[in-house]
Amino acid sequence: MRLSTIRKIDYWAGMPICLALDIFSWLLGIFRPRSGKPGNTLFIELSEAGSLIIAYSAIKRLKDAAPDAKLYFMIFKRHAEGLELLDIIDRNNIITIRDDSFIHFAMDVLRGIGKIWGAGIESVIDMELFSRATSVLSFLTLASNRVGFYGYTGEGLYRGVFIHNYKVTYNPYKHMSLNFMALVEALTGDEKDRPLLKRKLDDSMITPLKLPKTERAVENGLGLIKTAYPELQPGDKLVLMNPNAGELPIRAWALDNFTLTAQNIIENDEKAVVLVIGLPDAMRDGLYMEERINSPRLVNLVGATASLGDVVDLCHVSELILTNDAGPAQYAALTETNIVVIFGPETPLLYRPLGKNVHPLYTGFSCSPCLTAANHRNSVCRDNRCIQSIPVEEVTELCLSLLKRAE
């Protein structure tokens, strides 16, 4: 389903359903009061592939605090591979939902709820910000402890008053890794506290996950490159570029900017090889850059990666990646490669990839961020000057300096 279709369903169907379920949620609280102990726990994060990386520390926190509990995860099927890459949830406990049609979505939800009921789930942690669909799913689990973000007195998206019996304040001034941590920590919070969570959480609680640079990973990464660029030499400096922004094109730095930056890097560093990556539907980006630059050191790898694991392996063997604020930025953070990520309609304050190897670029226009939880990332902006105003010269200089350090 298209993102716009999902938004409409969530609004027109989600709001009345949440209103109806509020009554049953209040009754559920009488017969199944919250226990304050995690027990078997279900995490719900359907639509944000990159957020899985940011949420890792929170999931690990619960796993360490309740080692005997079984952890489950509900996610869109197209994002499940990213969760498997983290190796923190048993694959048999990953419940996938297809979102290619409403019928498939409904069928998979029914199947998933049946599995949840049979698993003895005591807690559900809704990691979506203000999605009504996941609020409904939280209720359908019939778990004693239902944790989710809540607006309290703030005006915004209505997703039920009683559905989540652990109501956590979403803090737009804290990185999302700490917001996710607050959901987990709320399970041990005082039930009389309003709003939750009345506890200080800091960056010391966040441990960025790094995947090992194995021999297999290096062999796979170099193999993918040599298929398209057999001239690869041991001293070459590999630069990944991801010019596509996926379902939210408003987050994209102009393709011409990526093209000029790639050309500048190739002209100023004789060892640099620029590799354009992306999903098959972004092929026009790679072809466009190939045509404009016309250099053997500009290699089109769009569509060449069959999995997120391939993307991570490419990052393992590359000096840096230049990307929009999209999934590859988060998955690159699983490696030690330098990450130059360009922000505009969203802010690095909330969504910056984790790690010391991250170099965000952000102008901080007064209208930014305009993609927020409160508007379902549905901005009225059609002229993203906040990101286009980041000059090619600044990006080029940063990339060349990082390549120089890699010598």
N, C-alpha and C positions, 0 to 999 in steps of 0.2 A: 504494500500500500504506500501511496505517496505521503510525505511528511504532512502536507496540508490536509489530507484525508484523515490521518491519525489525529491531528489537532481538532478537527471538526467532530469526530466521533467522541473524543475525550470530553469536549465541551457539551454537545447536545445530548449525548447519552450518559456521560459520566456524572454530570451534575444532578439530574433527577435520581439516578441510581444511588449516589452517595447520600442524598437526602432521605431516600427510603430506607437505606441500610443503617442510617443513624439510629433509628428506633430500635432495630434489632441489635445493634452494637451496644446500646444502653442495657438491653436485657441480657446480652451475652456477658456483660460485665458483672451482673448480679449472680449469674450461675457459674461463671468461670472468671473469678477475679484474678488480677495479675499476680504472679507468683514471686517475681523479683529474682528468679533463678533462670538462667538462659535455657538449660536443657537442650534438646535437639532444636536447631535454629535454621530458619530459612532466610536467606538474603534475597531481596528482589531488586534487580537493576536491569531493566529491559533494554533500554535504547542507547546507552552511552558506553561505547566500546573503550574509549580512552579513560573513562572514569574508573574502570576496573583496576588500572594500574595505580591510580591515586588512592583507591579504596583498600589496597592490599594490606597496609598496616593495621587498619581497623579490623579486617577479617582475621588477620593473624593474632591480634589482641584478644579477640573472643576465643579463638582456637586455643591459645595458651592459657586463658583463664578458665576454660571449661574443657579440659582435654578428653573427657569422657563423652562429651556431647557430639552428636553427628551433625555436620553442617551440610546444608543444601543450598542450591542457588537456582533462581528462576531468571531466564535471560532469553532475549530473541535468539533464534537459532543462528542467524548470520554473525552474531558476536560471540558464540560459544567457544570458538577456537581460541580467542584471546584469553578467556577464563582458563581454559585447559593449559595454556602456556604458563600461567602462574603456578600451576601444580599445588594448589592449596585446598581445593575442593575435589573430593573423589568424583571421578567422571560419571560413575553410576548415580551420583546425587545431583547432577546438573540437569535441570528440567528446562527443556528448550521449547520456545513458542515461535511458530512461524508467523510472519507478519506480511506475507505476500498477498493474502486475501483475508477478508473478514471471516469467511467460513473456516479456513485453516486456523486462524487465530482462536476462534471459539472452540473448535475441536481440541486444540492443544491445551487450552486453558482447562477444559473439563478433564482431560486426561491428567494434566499436572495436578489439579486439585485432588483428584482421586489418589494419586501417589502420595501427596502431602498428608492426607487424612490417614493413610495407612502407615506413615512414618512416625506418627506420634510427635508432631511438631509442637513444641511448647512456646517458642518465640519466633516472631517474624520481624525482620528489620527491613523496612521499606526505604531504599536508598535513593529513589527518585525524588526530585525536589518537590514539585507540586503537581504530579500526574494523578488524575482521578482514577485512571485504570488500575494503577498499582495500589491505590487506597482500597478499591473494591476487592482486589486480589488479597490484600492483607486481611480483610474481614472474612473472606471465603475460606481462609485457612483454619478459622475457628481457634487460633492459638490463644493461649492465656495472655501472653505478652505481645503487644503489637506496637512497634516503635516506628515513628515517622516524623517528618518535619511538619510543623504546624505554625500558622500565622498569628495565633492569639488575637490581639486587638488590631492587628494590621489588616488593611483592606487588600484583598487580592483573591487568589483562586480558592474557591470553596471546594473542599474534598472530604467533608464530614467532620463532625465535632467529636463524636465518641468512637469512631472507627479505630483510631490509634489511641491506646490508653497510656502510652508514653509519648508525650508531645514535646518535641525538641525544637528549640528555636533555630531556624536557619540563619546563620550569621554571614552576610555578604562581605564582611570585612576580614574574614578568616579564610585561609586556603581550604579548598574542599576536602583535603585529607583530614583536617581537624573537624570539619563538619561531619564527615563520616564517622570519625572517632567518637564524636559526641553521641551519635546514635547508639553505638556499642556501650559506651560508658553509662548511658541513661538507664540501662537495665539494673545497675546497682545504685542508682540515685534514690533520693528520698521521694516517695510517692506524693508527699504533700507540697513539694517544690513546684512553684509556678512562676515563671516558665522554667522548663528544663533546658540546659543542664547548668546548675549552679556549682560549677567546678572549673578550675583553670586547667586548660589543656594547652600544651605548648609543643614546639617543633621537636623536642627531645623524644616525644612519643612516636614520631614518624620515622620509620626506617625504609628508605627507598630500596626496592627489590632490584638486584642485579643478577642477570643470568650469566653463568660462566661462559667464557670464550673457549669453547671446546674445539678439539681438532676437527670434529664432525661439522661444527658450525662454520669454521673457517673454510673447510673444503667445500661446503655447500655454497657459501657466500661467493667465494672466488669462482666456483663452477658456473654460477648464474651469470657472472660478469663475462667470463671467457666465452660463453656461448655467443654473446653479441659482440664481444671485443677481444678476439683471440690475441691481439697485440699486447695485452696486459703484461707489464714488467714489475719485478719486485719493488722497485723504488717509486712506483706511481702513487700519487696521493689521490685517493678516491673521495669524491664529493657527491653525496646524494642530494637530489632536489625533488621535492614533492610540491608541484605548483597547483595541484587540485585541492579544493576544500570540501569535497563530498556534497552532502545534502544541504549545506549552508554556504552557497557561493559568496554571500556577503562577507565571509571571513577570508576571501582570497585576495592576496596581493596580485597585482596585474600580471598576466602571463608575459607581457613585454618586459616587465621588471625582472622576472626570473631569467628571461632570455638574455637581457643585457648583463645581468650579474654573472651568468654562466660564461658569457663571452669575455667579460673582464677577467674572470678567474683564469680562464684558459690562456688569455694573452699575457697575463702577468705572472703566471707560474707554469713553467714548461713541463713540470711533472704532474700537473693537475689533470685528472680525468673526471668529467662531470657525468653522472649517471642519473637520468630522469626516471623516476619511479611513479607508480600509480596503478589503480585498478584498470581493467580493460576499457571501461567507459571513459577513461581519461586519455585515450590514445591520441586524440587530436592535439593534446598539449605536447606530447613527446614529438609528434610529427612536425608541429609548428616550430619547436625549438631546433629540431634537426635542420629544417629548411632554412631558418634564419641564420644559424651559426655556420653550418656547412664545414664542420671540423671533425676529423676522426676521433678527437678526444671528447666529443659530445655523443654519448651513447644512450639510445632510447631503450630503457628497460620497462616501459609501461606495459603492464599485462604479463610480465615475465615471472612475477612472484605468484606462486600458487597458494601461498598461505602467509599468515602473519609471522610464522616462524622463519620464512624466507626473508621477510623484511628485517627481522631482528638479526639474522645471519649476515645480511648485507651491511647492517650498521656495525656489526662486530669487526668487519674488515675495512671499514671506511674511516677517514679522518674526521669527517663532519657530515651533518645533514642540515640542509636549509629547507624549511617547511612552513606552510601555513599552520595556524592553530587547528590541528586535526589529529586523527588517531595516530598516524606515524610519529608525531612528536612524542606522544606518551610511550609508545612501544620502543622508540629509540632510547628512551630513558632507562630501559632495562639493560643497556650496554654502557660502555665507557666512552663512546664516541661523542664529540662535541655537537651540541644541538643548538642551532640558531632558529628560533621560532618567532614568527611575526604575528603580533596581536593587533587588533583594531576594535571590532565590535564587541569583543570580550576582553577581560582583563587578566593579566598574569597573576594578579593578587589572589585570584580564585583558582585558576586552571593552569598555572605554570607547571610543566613537568618537574618532577622531583630529582634533585641531584646537583652536584657542584659543576657538572659539565653542561649545564643549561644556560643559554645566553638569550634571554627574551628581548625583543624590540617592541616598543610601545610608545605611542605619542601622547596618550592620555587626554584626548579631546574631551571637552566638557560634556559632550553628548555620549561619551563612551564610559562604561559598556551599555549598549542598547539591546543586546541579546541577554536576557536575564531569565531567572526562574519564573518571575511573575508574569512574563509575557510569552511563556512557552518558546522562547527564542524566536519570536516572530516579530521582527522589527519593521517599522514603517519606512526605514531608511532604504533608499535606492541609489545612494551616492556615498559610498564608503570611503570618504576622504580621509577618515581617521587612519586607515591602513595604507591608502595610496600615497599619503604624504610622507611615508617613510622612504627616504631617498635611496636610490640604487647605490650611490657612492658610499653611504654609511654601511649598507649591508655588505658590499664588496670589500670594504676595508676590514670589517670584522672577520669575514670569512678568510681573507688572505692572511690576517694576523694569526688566526687559529691554525692555518696550514703551516705558517712559518714556525710556530711553536712545536709542530709535530715532526720537524726535521731532526 
